[in-house]
Amino acid sequence: MPEPFVIASNINKTIKSQKIVQDISFELEKGSIVGLCGGNGAGKSTVLRMVAGILQPTSGNIVVSGLQWKNDRKKFAEQIGYMPDDFQFPQGMTAQEILSFWASLREMPEQRVHEVLSLVGLADKKNKLVSTFSKGMRQRVLFAQAILSKPALLIMDEPTNGLDPYWMKEFVNLVKVVKTEGQTVLFSTHQLDIAEELADYVIFLNEGQNCGEGSVEEYSQLFGEFPLHKAFHYSMELITKKEKVKDENED
């Protein structure tokens, strides 16, 4: 069997003595779409930032396409397109100017800028200041920069926040196209219906820990309609029961 494209092994992150992520492990096959699901504070963004090389794990190891960040940061970064949850865009710059700047960093031709602007429906807004854009339009700019270089690994943090129903559906379609081109996708969301429609495999997080994982197909067979909603609530019920037993034993 081929080596997984991404391998995260027992990654932990502690910030100011607080354990943000605890012993998370997963593997991503090339061309797969994997969703990290959970509520606010579950550790999703921290996991994504570690995989992207923005944060380094306190312990554990992350390998992307056989590369480790600490051994070859440049080649590691070249594998990845990263879409943050939010971003403070420079004042006084248009959508095209911002994407052209990012394209120059990625050594991509200007033609690619026009392509991605068209893909995200902003071709007619390319000369408008991004500071005047709505939240959903800014999200589309962020998605455009993340796919500029056609990265081998696309990482997205809550990518559908602020999108209207039309662009939420279009976003799902665009990511499915990315998959058909052989790219691997890792994203976070608290919108389980989006994960259900988009992901091949889902990992549920709660307070920085893995509280359940499986393929959407497996969950569908187990739970039927709305499988991820039911699977997540089932996982949370198990956690609640374990904590109750623990408290009773301590008493």
N, C-alpha and C positions, 0 to 999 in steps of 0.2 A: 504493500500500500504506500502511496505517496506521503511524504512528510506533511503534516498540517501547516498551513501558511502562517498562522499565528499560534503561538504557544505561550500561555500565561501560567506560570507554575507557582502556586502558593504565595501570591502577591499580597503584601500587607502595606498599609500606609498609616503612620502615626503622626499627627500634627499637634504640637503642644500637649503631649501626653495623652491625647485623645485618639483612640483607635477608629480611624475613618473607614478602613477596609481591612477585613480579617480573612486571611487564608483563602483567597479566591483563585481558582484554577479553571481554565477552559481552553479549548482548542477550536480554531476556525479553519475549516477546509477552504481551499481556494475556490472562489466563485460562489460562496455561501453568503447568506444574510442572517446575521445574528442580532437579536434585540436584548438589551438589558432593561428590565422592567422593574418598577418599584416606585414608591412615593418619594416626596421630598426628603432629603437627608439620607436616602438609602445607600449612597456611595457611588451612584452611577457615573456622575461626572468625574469623580476622582479616578475610577477605573479607566475611563476613556482617556483621560489626560496622561495616565501612566502608559497605556498602550501607545499613545501618540508620541511619547518621549518628552512631554511638557513637564511632567512630574516624574521623579524617580521613586520606585518602591522603597520603603524602609527595609523590606526584605522580600525575597522571592526573585523571580526572573521572568523576563518577557523577550520572546524571539519573534521577529517578523521577517519572513522570507529568509530564514537562516541567519539573520543579522541581530546583533544586540546593540542597543544604544551606546553603551559605554565603550564598545570596541570600534565602532565606526558611525559616529553621529550623522554625518552627511548622507551616507548611503541609506542609513536607517530612515532619515527624514524624507528622502526622495521617494520612498515607497508609499508615503502617506499623504492623503488629503484630509484636512481636519476642518470641520464646521463646528464652531463653539455655540453654546446656547445663546450668547449675546456678545456684542462687540461694539466698542465705541469708535465709530467711523470718524476719520479726520473731517474737520469742518471745511467747507468750501471746495469739496471735491465731488465730481459727478460719478455716476455708476461706472461709466467707461474708463474714467481716469483711475479709479480705484482698482478695477480689474486689470487694466493695462499695467499698473505698478506690480500687482501680484504676478502677472504673466511674465514680466521682465525678471522677477526673482526666480521663476520656474523655467526661464529660457523658453517660453512658449511664444509663437508668432501672434501678431495682433489679430489675425484672422480667427484664432481660437477664442479671443475675447468676444468677437461678434457672434460666434457660434453659441457660446454659453449664454450670452445675453438673450439671444433668440430662444434658446431652450427654456429659460426661466421666465419668458414673457416680458422682458424688460427692454427689448430692442428700441421701442418707441419712447422709452424713458432714459435712454443712455446718457443724454446730456443734461439731465436734471440732477440737482444736488441730492446726495443720499440723505443728508440731514433733514430733507423734507419728506422722506419716504415714511410710510406706515411700518409698523412692526413686521407685518407679513412680507412687505416688499424688501425690507432689510434682510429678512430670513432668506429670501430668494437670491439676494446678492451674495450672502455668505455661502449658500449652496453652490452658486456659480463659481466662486473662487475655489471651493473644495474640489470641484471636478475639473478645473482648468487643465491640469496636467494628465488627466486620465489616470489617476493614481492606482496602484495595485491594491491598496487598502484605503477605503473611504470610511472615515470615522465621523459620526454626527451626534451631537449632543442636543436632545430634544428638538429635532429639526422641524417639526410641524407646529411648534408654538407660534401663534399669531397668524397662521395661514387660514384663509377662508375656505369653505367647503370645496370650491372648485379647485383651488391650488393644492389643497390637501390630497385630492384625488390625482391631480397631475404630478405631484411630488412622488406619490407611490409608483406611478407609471414610469417616471424618470429613473427612479432607483432600480426598478425591475430591468430597465434597459442597461443600466450599469452592470447588473449581474450577468446579463446575456453576453456582455463584452468581456467576461472573465474576471471582473474586479470583485474583490471581497468587501463586504460591508459589515460594519459594527456600529450600531446606533443605540441610543438610550431613549426611552419614552415612558411617560406615565399614562399614555393613551393606549390602552390595551387593544382597542379595535384596530389601530394602526399597526401595532405589532402583529396582530392576528392576520392582517391582510398582506403584510410585507415580509415578515421573518420566516426563515426555514426552521430556526431554533431559537428558543427563548430561555434566558436565565433570569430568575426572580431574585432581587436583592432586598434585604431588610436590615437596616442598621449595619451596613457594611459587610453582611454575610450572605452567602448563597443559601436561599431558603427553598430552592426547587428549580429544576431545569428539565427541558425536554423539547422535542420537536413539536411544532404546531399540529402536525398530523397525529402524533401520539396523544396529545391533549384532546384533539377532536374525537378520537376513538374512545377516550376515557369519559369525557364530559359532554359530548354532543354540541348543542348550540351554545355560542359564546364561551368556548372552551378556556380561553386565557383568563377571563374574568372569574370563572369558577375555579380554575386551577390556582390562581393567586389567592383567592379567599380560603381555599382549602389549605394552602401552605401557611397562611397567617393563622388559621385555626390550630394547626399543629404546633406552631411556635407558642401560641397562647397556652395550650395544654402543657407543653414542656416546661414553660416558665412557672405555671401553677404547681406542677409536680415538684419542681426544684424548690419553690418557696415552701411547700408543705414539708419537704425533707429537711430543709434548713431549720424549720420551726421544731 
